[in-house]
Each structure stands twice: as C-alpha cells, then as structure tokens.
Amino acid sequence: MRGPAFRDASVGLVGALSGLSRRQVAREIATRGGRFHRSVTRGTTVVVFGRRLLARETGTAIAARIAAAEAPGRVLLSEAGLLRRLTGTEPADPGVLSREAMVEQSGLSATSFAALALFDGFWRDAAPFAFRDLILARKYAGLMASGAGWGAIVRSVHRVGPATSLTAAALRVDDGLVYAEHGGRLAELDGQLLLGLDAPGEDDDASFDEAEVAEAAGNLAGAAMLYARVLAADPADAVAAFNRANCLARIGRAAEAEADYARALNLDPAFVEAWFNLANLARDRGRTDAARQHLTRALVIDPGYADAVYNLAALEFDAGDLPAAAVMWQRYLTLDADSEWAHAAERGLSYVALATARGTTG
C-alpha cells in the first residue's frame, strides 16, 4: 500500500482511533482517492483497528472481530500502520523476520501474535519484523504463560510509550496485570500513547460507541437518537446513517428508515448493504419494483452477494415470474451449494421445473 496508497481503497474502522483524529484520517484518505468509514462492509478492502476498542471489549471479543474481518485480499492495519502508510514513513530498524518466523521463534500463538501486532505491541505492525520485535514477542509469550492475556499486555504497552522501550525491561504478571520489576519491587507501567500524539477521538466517537452498545442491548430508539447525535456532528458519516436506519426499521419507523438509507447511499453509493436493506424495506412496504431495482443495484456493485441473489429470486417467485426466479436460484447455487438456503433454492428450482412441465409458468 505504498506509493499511491489508498487509491480506490475502501477503508473500514473497527473501534475508535486513540492516537489519531478520525476526521483528519478520513480527509487524508479521500485526498488519495479512497473512502473511509467506520464499519466493515462487503466492499471494504482495508480494515483499521482503533486502539480505543481495547477499553470497550474483552480480548476474546476483539479476537473474534479480527477473525471476522479477515478475508482474501483484505489488508488489516493497526493505528501505527495506518499512520505510516499515510505519511510514507518506516521504522528505523531493518525488518528481516517473517510473520511465520516471529510466531515460531517467540512461542506465541498465531492468534495472539496477530492481535498484538494489530494493536501496536511491536515496533513494526507488519512483516518484515525487526529483531527487537522478536525480543518483545518472547517477553509477551512469557507474560502470557504467567497468566496475562494479550489485551492486558497491549494496554500496558500503550501506557509506556514506544513498545521498544520494553525490550530491556523486566516484566512481571500479578493478578493478570503487567508490571515492570525494579529491584524486586513491582511498578505500574505509565507514560504516553504509543504514537506520541495528543489527538484523542472526537466526541461523536463516544456517541457512536454508546449507540452501538444501545443497539446491541436492544434499545433501538435510544440507539437511533445517539446515531442522530453522531450525524449532527458529522453529517458525512454514512455508517451512522445506515445504522440509524436499521434501528428505525426494526421499530416500525419505515419512512424515517428509508430516508436514512437514502442518506447513507447518497454519501456512499457503493454501500452495498444499504442497497440490500433498503430493498428489504421496500419489499415489506409492498413496493416490489423498487425492491427489485435496489437488489439489482446491489448486485451490480457486488455480483457475489449471495443474499441479494436469493432475495431477488424470492421476489421474482412471489411476483409470479418463475423463469426469472429460476435464473436467480441457479445463480445462487453457484455461490452457495450446501446451506439451508441452498436447499431452499433447489426446492424452488424443482417447483419451477414441475410448473414448466405442467405449462403453468408465468
């Protein structure tokens, strides 16, 4: 991603940035011909993990989000990795070690190593890694063997400063927390953030976090109000508009939901999930033609979007156009051959074949 970095990239954010300004990052990526949004969608090509996620979620939950974000051809970046690619800078130490060599020689599991790297536990965020990164990795492996989780380790790192300042430190674990040992006594790690930048996330980041929590808890009306607060502070946030539309749709406020889906798509016309959800809303409101148009638009953007293919087949079937439904079900089976929905598509094709034999197709 060096050179014309981020050109034509769709950059998604997981969590909130801790040492960088989200709006400034969005502007910088836009000037390079990319798009920046705070979610991971089917079209996302680069995923950035914000360090404020460490304060919100457990290590297990974050590891699950890392696994969910991984996809062929998709790049995962840490905050430091994002900054380096935006500025074109590299760490001074030469990188000589592959990721596989780091895992093998450190004793860390591949999952723990990936999480530590994504939250800037090392000098470098990606291969090739430096020897001082290997020293740190071995220290971290020892701490984890003593009972510390990777999340506790990386939180401690960010209270110290540059991760490499820990290479000569004696580290100990006590009750799951990481301390530095000085003369047999334990001291808390303290200091500045890893990047040394005094640029905390904006207030609307806090509102966005609160909105996500409210939405997950089922407080959809409250979440919609919080997403509205985010949009008031940042009217260009397509994800906040999309999330608010989802909440409104689920509590029966269809007209408002439709307006927010339209707002999200006006801000990001390639937001394929918004086209899909807008189609579902149109179908539920009896607007079959609009639903068909929205699903078709989603498939122009992402031809491999299996859910959109299936829903379009079901839409055509309900409308009585069995040949069109059969075409879409056959297309669906090229994308998904084994799931419950695939079996439903096969039953649909069998029905169309029977109807054709009887001469009753539309």
N, C-alpha and C positions, 0 to 999 in steps of 0.2 A: 504493500500500500504506500510505497514511497513514490517520489516523482509527483504525478498528478493525483495525489492521494485523495480519496473520497469522491472522485468524479463518477457520477451516475450511481453512487452508493446510497443505500437506504440504511441509515444508522439508527438503531433502536437502543434505548436506555433501559436498563433494569435497575431499579432503585433510584436514588438521587445522588448527584455528584457532591462530593465533600470538599475537594480542593479546587474545584473549577466552577466557573459560572455557566450554568446550562444555557442561558440565552446567548452568551458570548460564543460558546461552542457551536450552538445552532447557526449563528451568523457566519462563523468561520467555515463550517462545513458547506453552508449554502454558497459562499463565495467560490468554493472549489467545485461546485456543480453537484453537490449531494443533498440529501434530505436527512433531517434529524428529528426523531420523535421519541416519546417516552413509552414505548412498548415494543414487543417483538411480534411482528406480523409475518404472514407467509412470504411477503416480499422483502423482508429485512435481510440485508447482506452482511452487515456488521453489527455486533451486539457489544455494547459497553456496559460493564458492571460498575455502578456507582458505590462508593465505599460507605455511604450512609445506610445502605442496606444492612450492614453489619449491626447497626443499632436496632433494627426492626425485626430481624428474623434470626432463627437459630441456624447453626452450621448445617444441620440436616436439611432444613428447608431451603437454604441457599444452594446446597449441593444439588437438590432436586431441580432448582431453577436453572442451574448451569447445564445439567443434563438435558433439560427441556429445550434449551437454547441452541444446543449443538445440532448442526445439520450439515450435509455435504456442501462444500463451497462457501460456508458461512465463517466469518472471522470473529473471534471473541477477543475483546480488548479490555484491559484494566484502565483505570483513570490515567496512570502514568503512561501506559501505552498509547492512549488517545492523545495525550499532550505531546508525546514525542513525535507522533505522526503528523500532528498539526504544525509543529514547529520545525520538523525535519532534523531533530537532534538525536544523538545516540549517546548511551553511557560511555564513559571514557575507557573502561576496562574492555579488553577484547573478548568477544564471545567465541568459545571453542567447543562447548558441550551441547549435544542434542538434548531434547526433552527426555528421550528414552534413556540416555546415559545418566541424566540427573536422577531419574526415578530409580534406576538400577543401583547407582553408587551411593545414594542417600539413604535408602531403606524406607522412603516414603511410598505410600500407595499412589497410583496414578491419579486417583480422585482427589486425594489430599494435596498432591503437588499442583494439580490444575487449579484448585481453589486458592491456594496460597499465591500462585502466580497471578491469578485474576484480581486479587486484592492487594497486589504490590508488596508481597512479602519478600521479594528478591530485588536485586539491583536491576536486573533485566526482566521484562514482562513476558518475553517470548524467546525461543531459540534463535541464535545460539546463546547459551548462558555462559557466564564467566565462572572462574574457579571460586571466587568469593561467594557466588551464589550456591555452589556446591557445599561450601563450609556452612552457610546458613541452613541449607536443606538438611544437612546431617544434624545440626543443632535442633532443628524443628522435629526431626524424627525422634531424637532423644526425648524431647519435651512431650511428644505425643505418646511415647512409650511409658512416660511417667504419669499420664492421665490428662494432659491438656488437649483440648480439641483444637482443630486448625483455626476456628474462629477466635478463640481466646488468644492464640498466638498472634494472629494478624492484627487484632485490636491492640495488643501490647506493642507490636512493631510500630504502629501509627502514633503511639504516644512517645516514641523515642526520637524519631526523625528518620534520616536515610537508613534503610534496612542494613546497609553495610556497616553502620556504627555498632552493630551487634556481633560482628564476626569475632571480635576479641573479648566479648563479654561472657561471663559465666552466668548461665541462665538456669533457674530452678522453677519447679512447679509446686505450688502449695494450694491445696483445695481447689484444683482446676485452674488457678490463675498463674500467670507467668511473672516472675520477679527476677531482678538482677542480684547476684550474690556479691557482696563486698565484705571481705574479711570475716566470712562466716555469718554475716547478717544479711537479711533479705530486704531489698528496697524496691518500691514500686517504680515501674518504668514511667517516665514522664518526658514531655517535650512537645515539639511542633508536629504537624502533619507531615507525612512522607514527602509530599511535593514542595513543602515550604511555602505554600501560597495561602494568603489570608483572603479566601473568596468562598465563603460558605454558600450553600444553596439558597435560592430566593424564597421568600415567604410562601409563594404559591406552591413550591415544592412540598412544604409541610402540609398545605391544604390538600394536595394531591395524595400524599401518603394517608392522611386522615380519610379521604374519600375512598381510597382502596380498602382500608380497614372496615369502614362502614358498609361498603358494598359486599365485602366478604362475609360480614356478620348478618347480612340480610336487611340492613337499614337502608333501603333503596331510596326513599325520599330524602333522608339525610345526606346520603352519598350524592344524589343529584344536586342538592344545594351546595355541597362542597365543590363539586366539579364546576358548578356555575361560578363559584368564587375564583377558581383557577382561571376560568375563561375570562373573567373580568380583568384579571391581572395580566393575562397573556392570551389575547383573542386569536392568536395563530396556533394554538395548541389543538391539533386535530384529534389527538388521542383523548384528551379531556372531553371534547365534544362527542366522540364516539362512545366513551364510557358513560357519559351522562345520558345519551340516547338509549343505551342498553338498559340503564336503570329505569328510565321513564317508560320504556316499552313494557317492562316487566310489571309495572304497577298500573298499566292501563292508560297512560297518558300518551296515546298514539300520535296525536298531531304534533305535540312538542317533541316526541322522539324522532319523528320524521324530519322535523326542522333541524334537529341536531345532527342526524345522519347526513343531511344535505350540507350542513355547515362543515362537517368533517371532510366530506368529499370535495367541497369547494376548496378547502385548504390543501387536501392531498387526494387528487383524482385517482391515484394508484392504490388507494387504501381498499384492497380487495375485500377484506372482512366487512367493511362498511357497506359496500355494494350488496354483499350477501345478506347482511342483517336487514338492510333496507328492503330487499326483495321479500324476505320473510314477513316483514311488517306490511308491505303492500298486499301480499297474498292473504294475510289474516284479515285485511280490511276489504277483501273482495276485489282488489284491483289486479286482476290476472295479467293484463297486458303490461302493466308497469313492472310487476314482479318478473315477468319473462325478460323484459328489457334489462333490468338490473342484474339478473343472473347471467345473461348473455354478456353484459359488460364485464362482470367478474371473470368470466372465462376467457375473454379477450386478453385481460391482464394476466391471468394465471390459468392456462389451459389444463394444468394438472390438479385443479382444485376439485377433488372428488365430491365433496359435499355439495358444491354448486351444481355439478353434473347430475347427481342423484336428485336434487330438488327440482331441477329443470325437467327431468324425466317424469317425476311425480306430478309436476304442474301440467305437463302435456297430457298425461294419462287422465287426470281429473277433468281436463278440458275436452276429453274425448278424441284427441289426436293420437291414436295408438301407434301408427308408424313413427311419428316423431318421438314418442316415448321410447319405443324400441331402440331407435338410434342412440338415444342418450343412455339407456340402460346398458347397451353393448359397450359404449364408450366408458361407462362407469366400471365395468368388469375388467377393462384393461388397466385400470388404476387400483382396483381393489377386488381380489378374487376370492377372499376367504372369510370376510367378516359377516356378521348378521345382515348388514345392508347389502352385501354382495348376494347372499341367498335370496333376499327380498327382490333384488334386481332380476335374478334368474327366474323367480316365480312370475315376475311381471312379464318377462320375455315369453315364458310358457303360455301365459294368458293371451298375449298378443298373437302368438302362433296359432292357438286354438281359435281365437276370434277370426283370424285371417282365413283359416280353413273353413270356417262357417260363413265367411263372407260378411262379417259384421264389423269390420274395422271402420274407423272414421274416415 
